[in-house]
C-alpha cells in the first residue's frame, strides 16, 4: 500500500500554521464587544426654575348639558319710540345700530298738528300779556275807588285762566318733543343706548292710529340669552344656576351668566322649555340674534382626579403627563381622560391622588426623555 510521505521541513510548517490558527481563534473567543451605557437624564437647577409642578387633586366632575340658544334684548332695558302726532318724516338723523345719547334728535316730522299747537302757544302768551295789563288796571282803579271788588276779581280770574291755558299748551308741546318751531315735531331719544329697530325713512307718512314704533332703543350692557331645554333635561336646570355661554363669533371666549327665569311650559311643536339667562355685556360683544351654546353643569356627577389641561401632552394618538419624582426620576405616563371643563381636565385612569406632575415646559422634558 502506497502512502503520502511528508518531509520534516513540511511538517514543521504545518505545525506552525496550526498553532497560529489556534492562537488566533483563542484571541477571538476572549474578545467581547464594548458595553454601551444608557445616559440618565437629570434636570439641572436652572431647568428646575423654568418648570411648574403641581399635585394631582380630587375634583367634582359634572356632566355638561349643551343647550342651543340665542342672544336677545333685555326687555327691561328696551324703549319703543312712537310719534304722538301725524305728519311726514322730513329727516332721519340716525341709522340702525347707532349709539345715541338721551335727548339726541332721532328724526324730524312736519306736522299740521304741531302747527296748531304752536299757534295756540302764541295766542296763550299774547293772552297772558292782555290779561296781565287788565289786572294791573283794575288794581289801580280799585285802589282809587273807581272799580268794584267784583271787577278786580273778574280781572284776576281772566289772568289765571290765561296762565292755565299757557301751562296746558306748554305741557302738550313738551310731550310732543318740546319744539316751538311752527309745524316741526322733533323725535328725541328718551334714554341712551343703541338703535336696535328703525321703521322710518324720509317721506314716511306718520299716523297716530298706527301702532308701529318709529325706533327702538336698547341698553346692550345687559342682554338675555334664551336657551331651549329638552324635556329629558328639564330636571337638570334650576333658577340661579351659573352657566357658561359660547358663540360662533368668539369660540375661544366663555361668557358667564345666571338662569334668572324658567318658563314652565313646553313649546307644543318643538317640545322644549325656554330658560332665560341674564348676561353682563359691558363691552357689547354679545349682539342680539347671535346664536349661542349654553353649557349647564349636571350636579349628579362623580368625584374624579383633576389636573390643569395645559399639563397634557398629546402624541401618537395618546395623552401623556410627566410625573415628577425627583430631578433624576421623571416618568412619562399615559392617561385616560374622562372630560375637560375649560382649564381643568378630569382623569379616568393613569394618575393617583397626590402624584406630582409638570404643568409648565413639560414638553421639553418629554422630548428629552423620549427622543
Secondary structure as GFF3:
##gff-version 3
##sequence-region A 1 371
A	DSSP	alpha_helix	8	30	.	.	.	ID=ss1
A	DSSP	alpha_helix	45	50	.	.	.	ID=ss2
A	DSSP	beta_strand	52	55	.	.	.	ID=ss3
A	DSSP	beta_strand	57	60	.	.	.	ID=ss4
A	DSSP	beta_strand	63	72	.	.	.	ID=ss5
A	DSSP	three_ten_helix	75	77	.	.	.	ID=ss6
A	DSSP	beta_strand	78	81	.	.	.	ID=ss7
A	DSSP	beta_strand	87	92	.	.	.	ID=ss8
A	DSSP	beta_strand	99	100	.	.	.	ID=ss9
A	DSSP	beta_strand	105	110	.	.	.	ID=ss10
A	DSSP	alpha_helix	112	144	.	.	.	ID=ss11
A	DSSP	alpha_helix	149	175	.	.	.	ID=ss12
A	DSSP	beta_strand	184	188	.	.	.	ID=ss13
A	DSSP	beta_strand	193	198	.	.	.	ID=ss14
A	DSSP	beta_strand	205	206	.	.	.	ID=ss15
A	DSSP	beta_strand	215	218	.	.	.	ID=ss16
A	DSSP	beta_strand	222	230	.	.	.	ID=ss17
A	DSSP	three_ten_helix	231	236	.	.	.	ID=ss18
A	DSSP	beta_strand	242	247	.	.	.	ID=ss19
A	DSSP	beta_strand	255	266	.	.	.	ID=ss20
A	DSSP	beta_strand	272	280	.	.	.	ID=ss21
A	DSSP	beta_strand	291	298	.	.	.	ID=ss22
A	DSSP	beta_strand	303	308	.	.	.	ID=ss23
A	DSSP	three_ten_helix	309	311	.	.	.	ID=ss24
A	DSSP	beta_strand	313	315	.	.	.	ID=ss25
A	DSSP	beta_strand	318	326	.	.	.	ID=ss26
A	DSSP	beta_strand	329	341	.	.	.	ID=ss27
A	DSSP	beta_strand	344	349	.	.	.	ID=ss28
A	DSSP	beta_strand	356	360	.	.	.	ID=ss29
A	DSSP	alpha_helix	362	370	.	.	.	ID=ss30
###
